Every structure is written in structure tokens, then in C-alpha cells.
Amino acid sequence: MFVLVNVLVMVVLAVLAKAVSVLGILYPIYALATLLPTYAAGVRRLHDIGKSGWLLLLAFVPLACLYLVYLLAQDSQAGANAYGPNPKAL
């Protein structure tokens, strides 16, 4: 849900930036403000499937980011793993 809302807000801000040039500064401000929470959500998602958060750095490698998309689309591990309990089990 975090990614969905974040993408929707960024699309709206991009459209507003194109329509009204004065609002063009809102998009980069929002992007910078949500940069750290976006990475934190990605790391948490990787931890849910039992993978290291360092795999998020694959986003910067061409074609390796496809493997990252595959990992992020997987369902959480059943039960607890090395990173804590399954949040769906609570």
C-alpha cells in the first residue's frame, strides 16, 4: 500500500508540475522526503521473504533489477525467520 500511495502522489505532483510551472518544486521535494521511507519499506519487504536488505542495491544494476522485482513480488515466508516474525501471522 505504501508504494501504491507513493506512486499515485508522485504522478499527481508530476501532472501538476507540468500544468503549473510554479508547482514544479513540489515533486522533487516530495521525492527527497520519501526517499528514506521508501528504502526502509523495501528492506522490510526483503526481510519478510527472508532475504538481506542489501539486495535492494540490485536496483542500481541493469537487468539485475528484474530479479529484485521477482523477489519483491513473492509472498512472505510462513512463520518466523532470521529477521523476525511474519507480520501476516499477527
C-alpha positions in Angstrom: 0.0 0.0 0.0 2.9 2.3 0.7 4.3 2.0 -2.8 0.8 2.4 -4.4 0.1 5.6 -2.5 3.6 6.9 -3.1 3.4 6.4 -6.8 -0.1 8.0 -7.0 1.1 11.1 -5.2 4.1 11.3 -7.4 2.0 11.0 -10.5 -0.3 13.8 -9.3 2.6 16.0 -8.5 4.2 15.4 -11.8 1.0 16.3 -13.6 0.6 19.4 -11.5 4.3 20.4 -12.2 3.6 20.2 -16.0 0.4 22.1 -15.7 1.6 24.9 -13.4 5.3 25.6 -13.5 5.3 27.2 -10.1 4.3 23.9 -8.5 7.3 22.2 -10.2 9.3 22.3 -7.0 6.8 20.1 -5.1 7.8 16.9 -7.0 11.5 16.9 -6.1 10.7 17.9 -2.5 8.3 15.0 -2.1 10.7 12.6 -3.8 13.5 13.6 -1.4 11.2 13.5 1.6 10.1 9.9 0.9 13.4 8.5 -0.3 14.4 7.1 3.1 11.0 5.6 4.0 10.8 4.0 0.5 14.1 2.3 1.1 13.0 1.2 4.5 9.8 -0.3 3.1 11.9 -2.2 0.5 14.3 -3.5 3.1 11.3 -4.6 5.3 9.8 -6.4 2.3 13.0 -8.3 1.6 13.2 -9.2 5.3 9.7 -10.6 5.1 10.8 -13.1 2.5 14.0 -14.0 4.4 16.5 -12.1 2.2 19.0 -9.5 3.2 18.1 -5.8 2.8 21.4 -5.3 0.9 19.7 -7.0 -2.1 17.9 -3.7 -2.6 21.1 -2.4 -4.1 20.3 -4.5 -7.1 18.0 -1.7 -8.2 21.1 0.1 -9.5 22.4 -2.8 -11.6 20.9 -3.1 -15.1 18.9 -6.3 -15.7 19.6 -7.4 -12.1 16.7 -5.2 -11.0 14.4 -7.8 -12.7 15.5 -10.3 -10.1 14.7 -7.7 -7.4 11.2 -7.2 -8.8 10.8 -11.0 -8.7 11.9 -11.0 -5.0 9.6 -8.2 -4.0 6.6 -9.9 -5.6 7.0 -13.0 -3.6 4.7 -13.9 -0.7 6.1 -13.7 2.9 7.7 -16.7 4.5 5.4 -18.7 6.7 6.4 -18.4 10.3 9.3 -16.5 11.7 12.7 -16.1 10.0 16.0 -14.6 11.0 14.6 -11.1 10.7 11.6 -11.6 13.0 8.0 -13.0 12.9 5.8 -12.9 9.9 3.7 -9.7 10.0 0.8 -11.5 8.4 0.6 -14.0 11.3 -0.1 -11.4 13.9 
